[in-house]
Amino acid sequence: MLLTPAHQFPTGAVLSPERRTELLRWADAREALIIEDDYDAEYRYDRAPVGALQGLRPDLVAHVGSVSKTLAPALRLGWLIAPAAWRARLFDARGSLDHGLPALEQLALADFITRGAYDRHLRRSGARTGAAATRCSRHSRRGCPARRSAAPPPACTSPSTYRAPTKPRWSRRAGAPG
Ligand SMILES: Cc1ncc(COP(=O)(O)O)c(C=O)c1O
């Protein structure tokens, strides 16, 4: 089963602790693999970071991440941390897709991570983009008074934090159409 427990798109919902437990029980009973697509875990501004499901049951959950939001989508690089029992099958499945990704970019990313530079980059860029998201959120609330939350949405904008005004502001002016 493939899912995005930390941030469902497009609703923005987070899988509750009860549903997480239920899901793990379901997978355990069926010897199924859960693929946790943790695609925007690094930049969350609307809540405390959400723990990975994979940490609860590394034997049942494969964790998938990507540098598309943190470095550049054009790199086409990510990672998959898989339970040992599934690794061979996943290698085969990945190998059947294409001839793999450029080695140089992968080696550069591995070096970037190993040197701690990726962590430093996340801390610096997270603070910068968090401040920008807060400014943006403040401005957007002026133009969108029905917006429910003052907290900025995560990196991948979640429509769930917005509620469309019943009528646009301009239409409430006397004589305006609509
Ligand atoms: C649900 C989901 N998974 C994964 C990704 C990352 O995709 P990619 O690494 O191919 O850019 C995204 C990008 O926004 C996404 O929305």
The ligand as an SDF file (V2000), in Angstrom:
LIG
                    3D

 16 16  0  0  0  0  0  0  0  0999 V2000
    2.7240   12.8810   -3.4540 C   0  0  0  0  0  0  0  0  0  0  0  0
    4.0970   13.2250   -3.9440 C   0  0  0  0  0  0  0  0  0  0  0  0
    5.0650   12.2910   -3.8770 N   0  0  0  0  0  0  0  0  0  0  0  0
    6.3270   12.5660   -4.3140 C   0  0  0  0  0  0  0  0  0  0  0  0
    6.6610   13.8050   -4.8110 C   0  0  0  0  0  0  0  0  0  0  0  0
    8.0680   14.0450   -5.2510 C   0  0  0  0  0  0  0  0  0  0  0  0
    8.1750   13.6980   -6.5540 O   0  0  0  0  0  0  0  0  0  0  0  0
    9.5400   13.8030   -7.3480 P   0  0  0  0  0  0  0  0  0  0  0  0
   10.6330   13.3840   -6.4100 O   0  0  0  0  0  0  0  0  0  0  0  0
    9.3570   12.8940   -8.5040 O   0  0  0  0  0  0  0  0  0  0  0  0
    9.6840   15.2290   -7.7720 O   0  0  0  0  0  0  0  0  0  0  0  0
    5.6860   14.7920   -4.9060 C   0  0  0  0  0  0  0  0  0  0  0  0
    6.0130   16.1080   -5.4420 C   0  0  0  0  0  0  0  0  0  0  0  0
    5.3530   17.0840   -5.2180 O   0  0  0  0  0  0  0  0  0  0  0  0
    4.3720   14.5030   -4.4680 C   0  0  0  0  0  0  0  0  0  0  0  0
    3.3980   15.4260   -4.5460 O   0  0  0  0  0  0  0  0  0  0  0  0
  1  2  1  0
  2  3  1  0
  2 15  2  0
  3  4  2  0
  4  5  1  0
  5  6  1  0
  5 12  2  0
  6  7  1  0
  7  8  1  0
  8  9  2  0
  8 10  1  0
  8 11  1  0
 12 13  1  0
 12 15  1  0
 13 14  2  0
 15 16  1  0
M  END
$$$$
